[in-house]
Amino acid sequence: MDLVVDGNKAYVYNAGRALDAKRPSVVFVHGAANDHSAFLLQSRYFAYHGCNALAVDLPGHGRSEGSPLPTIGAMADWIAAVLDAAKLGEAALVGQSMGSLVVLECAARHPQRIRALALIGTAAPMAVGDALMRAAREDSHDALDMLNVWGHSAAAQIGGNAVPGMWMTGAYLRLLERAKPQVLHVDLKACADYAGGAAAAAKIRCPTLFVLGSRDLMTPPRNAQDLRSAIVGHRAVVLDGAGHALMAERPDAVLDALIGFVA
Amino acid sequence: MAAPKSFRFDTLSLHAGQAPDPQFGARATPIYQTASYVFRDSDHAASLFNMERGGHVYSRISNPTNAVLEERIAALEGGVGAIAVASGQAAMHLALSTLLGAGAHVVASQSLYGGSHNLLAYTLPRFGVETTFVDPRDLDAWRGAIRPNTRLVFGETLGNPGLDVLDVPAVAEIAHAAKLPLLVDSTFTTPYLMRPFDLGADLLFHSATKFLSGHGIVIGGLLVDSGRFDWDASGRFPTLTEPYAGFHGMDFTEESTVAAFLLRARREGLRDFGACMAPVTAFHILQGIETLPLRMQRHVDNTRKVVEFLSTQAAVESVGYPELASHPDHALAKKLLPKGSGAVFSFAIKGGRPAGRKFIETLRVFSHLANVGDAKSLVIHPATTTHFRMDDAALAAAGIGPGTIRLSIGLEDPDDLVEDLGRSLAASQKV
């Protein structure tokens, strides 16, 4: 489904289902240089289980027009604008990696509109190593290889995809390769520059869920501890042996954690 | 800092797609000999059917043993995923039927396996799909054959039986300039000798009956997607870019950014045409792939020794192997096939058909049968067997003469192979 946000086409995957303002809405926000397909299974489930599911392509990503937004704050406000464009009042937000920072900041800025929050593979601050940032700045394929290898647990790099016949790291690499030049660099810089995690977390009053991978090298569970400490009453699920690409590595576990929490 | 690398080819050959069985710890891939799978509850069932959860419903659509094989070949080829099917022909048909409908046109190499040529030349026209065959070495012919209704460009990495080396980068460039995908049959090379996706191909298939399984014991096919072709940007593939009434109006490219082709192929092609692979077949192919790097190197080493021998024999008119300077694709083979040009090749024997018959019937180590890529060495006379449907002109265009003999070199001691060939060559000249 195409919306118009800030004058640009904004693509939102909704599983081909019409939106209905009377239904609960769940917005899914992908990570750096990804697109809506990162949340394909989970968003499709909610779309067919009584919800408006909106898996967005952030500006400059996937099918959405425009340039990638340079800050987490700008992306957070863009998510609120998506709700406006879709004529939806409130929603639960689900974000992974960079997307987790976006939904965290969005919930802090627009608390009256956010019903629940799910932070998947998250950390704040979200440091980005010099080598990765340099490779991304140079649009080097090395940056994609780093994300692909560090972004999956060792077990996931052997395979065993829950989706039959799909080679997980091959598909992820190809998705990263589809990103336009500099998109990854802009995204990573937005993550690295984001210093508002603690302040945002302190403002969160809605039910919040953390889904973390015990073998996540990009955002190890210990790096989410400050956020967890700041969000009172949160719930946390740590998936044993999982890496950073949680929706691909453990699609059912992520979905099961979300069911009953965000809708 | 060097970019981290994932597992290498030989390791992936053994491991990709399979972790030890979590229930019993079985190290080998279990054979899930089951037609269907118990649902946890009604919602789980509905979610599996509607692709809200990953998993298996019915073994015509997917099976856990097959899924290991699919992941393994996708890993070795550098693809995003794969589909295991009943044969190499089924893999080719699945690719074609996923992309083409009545009114579509294919541009294909004229140097094809006889079954592939038959499907394109005689069977598909009945369903409204036409094919123009071109000399695979003539890049202008590829370019010139493309029409407004062309939907696919197709060739074999090593043409059958003349071993025309497909200039994959050049043909891919021609296809992509016309916003078309390039499909290749990679059976003769396997990912050990060539990874076509690295060279620009978009889709590929294997007859896994050959070198991948490697022992001549099963029939199977594998269709692999690079995930690189932009179906939306092409604008020529409504089966992938428009809502499909057969699956809740699913738009496959919206559903999957990099695997729309595989999604449609599995959800429509396996569901409706049903040419699935038996799980025990997948197990046998997996066993073969575990030793693919070792076997392919030995296949190539033995072939080089046999080619060297035949090239010096008075009873041999010509040997067609791309590593020979006399082969028209010698330079291209050095560039695209640095590890070797495979283990199937043809040669022409002096004395025509009678000498050929005597030669084949005198061999002791080589088996006379219709297959290639076995661990055992094989021999056949293409004009009267694999390519018998083709008329003389088509045979000549494919580089097949009455005295052409095709060999598939196995893993025996190369000295035994050379002695067997030498003895039979001598006998053939006494006819």
Interface residues (C-beta under 8 A of the other chain):
Chain A: Y13 G16 D35 H36 S37 L40 L41 R44 Y45 Y48 G62 R63 A131 A135 S140 H141 D142 A143 D145 M146 N148 V149 W150 A155 Q157 I158 G159 G160 N161 A162 V163 P164 G165 M166 W167 T169 G170 A171 R174 L175 E177 R178 P251 D252 L255
Chain B: M1 A2 A3 P4 K5 S6 F7 H15 A16 G17 Q18 A19 A46 S47 N50 M51 E52 R53 G54 G55 H56 I61 S62 N63 P64 N66 A67 V68 E70 E71 R72 A74 A75 G78 G79 V80 G81 A82 I83 A84 S226 G227 R228 P243 H248 G249 M250 D251 E254 E255 S256 T257 V258 A259 L262 R266
